[in-house]
């Protein structure tokens, strides 16, 4: 499994390492990480903050690729299905998954100032939510928890504002 905490306590990973790991996982699963899917994943991992589909499309067009929104959304759907990325619904953006080895929900601390999203790795939170849902006879299909607030850097006024 990928270790992702850097010395500042924020999640960081080398995009190349994430791409190699994703390719390996896809091969193990019998799926194909096409050139376009790989590039979309690279764009996501290369951004310090989660990125939207149209921003991805802009980068692809900057690469000289012809593309339309459905092309990007198909690539994003594949990456989501494989658990390689997460969609943050409150912002309609995508971020790389820090635990792609197994499919899971996600818990995120999202800074409203700079836009960074810190993925938590606490299976107990996921288990607690599933237990609460089960006690209410509620069938969980997907689980993403988004906590909005201010990161330590923004609390100190050190981080640039989100675009």
C-alpha positions, 0 to 999 in steps of 0.5 A: 500500500502507498504511504502518503503522509508527508512531513507537514501532515498533508497528503502528498504523493509523487504522481509518477508513483501513483501512476505506476501503482494504478497501472499495476492495480489495473493489470491485476484487476484485468482492466486497462489503463489507457493512455487517456485514462492515465493522462487524466489520472496524472492531471489529477495527481499533479494538482495540489487541490482537487480538480474539475472535469472542465479543468482536466479538459483544458489541460488535455486540449493544452496537450494538443488533444481533441476532446469533449466533456463526455470523453473526460467523464468516461475516463473519470468514471473508469478511474472512480470504478477502479477506486483510483480517484474520489469525487468530492460532490460538494465541490464537483471535483476529483482527487486521487485516492490514497488507498487504491488497493481496496475499494472504500468510501472516503473521509475528507477534510476540505479547506474552504480557503485554499481548496486542499482536500486531505483524505483520512485513513480511518476505517473506524469512521467508515465502520461506524457509519455502516453500523449506524446505517445497518441499525436503521435498516439502511442499505449503504451504496456509497459513502463519502464524508466531506468536512469543510473547514480551514487547514492549519496553513490557512488559519495562519494566513500562509496558504494561497486562496483557492481559484 
